[in-house]
């Protein structure tokens, strides 16, 4: 059986990669929609807030993964 501590960093790295991908997708979507009339200002602000939330989540996970590196 694997050690719990050996699995956790792997799971954190996987989640960070997922969030980085989501962040990139949101960035592309915001860029595409920013000049479009297909989205309201409110919806665009919501996307930007979501992107910031994802970035915050990435940073929190990175701190858990390597707490000394970000201090």
C-alpha positions in Angstrom: 0.0 0.0 0.0 1.3 3.5 -0.8 2.2 6.0 1.9 -0.5 8.7 2.2 2.2 11.4 2.1 3.5 10.0 -1.2 0.1 10.3 -2.8 -0.8 13.8 -1.6 1.9 15.7 -3.6 1.0 13.8 -6.7 -2.7 14.6 -6.2 -1.8 18.3 -5.6 0.3 18.4 -8.7 -2.6 16.9 -10.8 -5.1 19.4 -9.4 -2.7 22.3 -10.0 -2.4 21.2 -13.7 -6.2 21.0 -14.0 -6.6 24.5 -12.6 -3.8 25.9 -14.8 -5.6 24.5 -17.8 -8.9 26.0 -16.6 -7.2 29.3 -16.0 -5.8 29.3 -19.6 -9.2 28.4 -21.0 -10.8 31.3 -19.1 -8.1 33.7 -20.3 -8.7 32.7 -23.9 -12.5 33.0 -23.5 -12.2 36.4 -21.8 -10.0 37.7 -24.6 -12.3 36.3 -27.3 -15.5 37.7 -25.7 -14.1 41.1 -24.5 -14.6 42.7 -27.9 -17.8 40.8 -28.6 -21.4 42.0 -28.2 -22.3 38.4 -27.3 -21.6 38.9 -23.6 -22.8 41.4 -21.1 -20.4 43.4 -18.8 -21.8 41.5 -15.9 -21.0 38.1 -17.5 -17.5 39.3 -18.4 -16.9 40.4 -14.9 -18.0 37.0 -13.6 -15.6 35.2 -15.9 -12.8 37.5 -14.7 -13.7 36.8 -11.1 -13.7 33.1 -11.8 -10.3 33.4 -13.4 -8.9 35.2 -10.3 -10.5 32.5 -8.0 -8.8 29.7 -10.0 -5.5 31.6 -9.8 -5.9 31.9 -6.0 -6.7 28.2 -5.8 -3.5 27.4 -7.8 -1.4 29.5 -5.4 -2.9 27.9 -2.3 -2.2 24.4 -3.6 1.4 25.4 -4.6 1.9 26.6 -1.0 0.7 23.2 0.3 3.0 21.4 -2.1 6.1 23.5 -1.4 5.5 25.8 1.6 9.1 27.0 2.0 9.5 27.9 -1.7 6.8 30.6 -1.5 7.6 32.1 1.8 
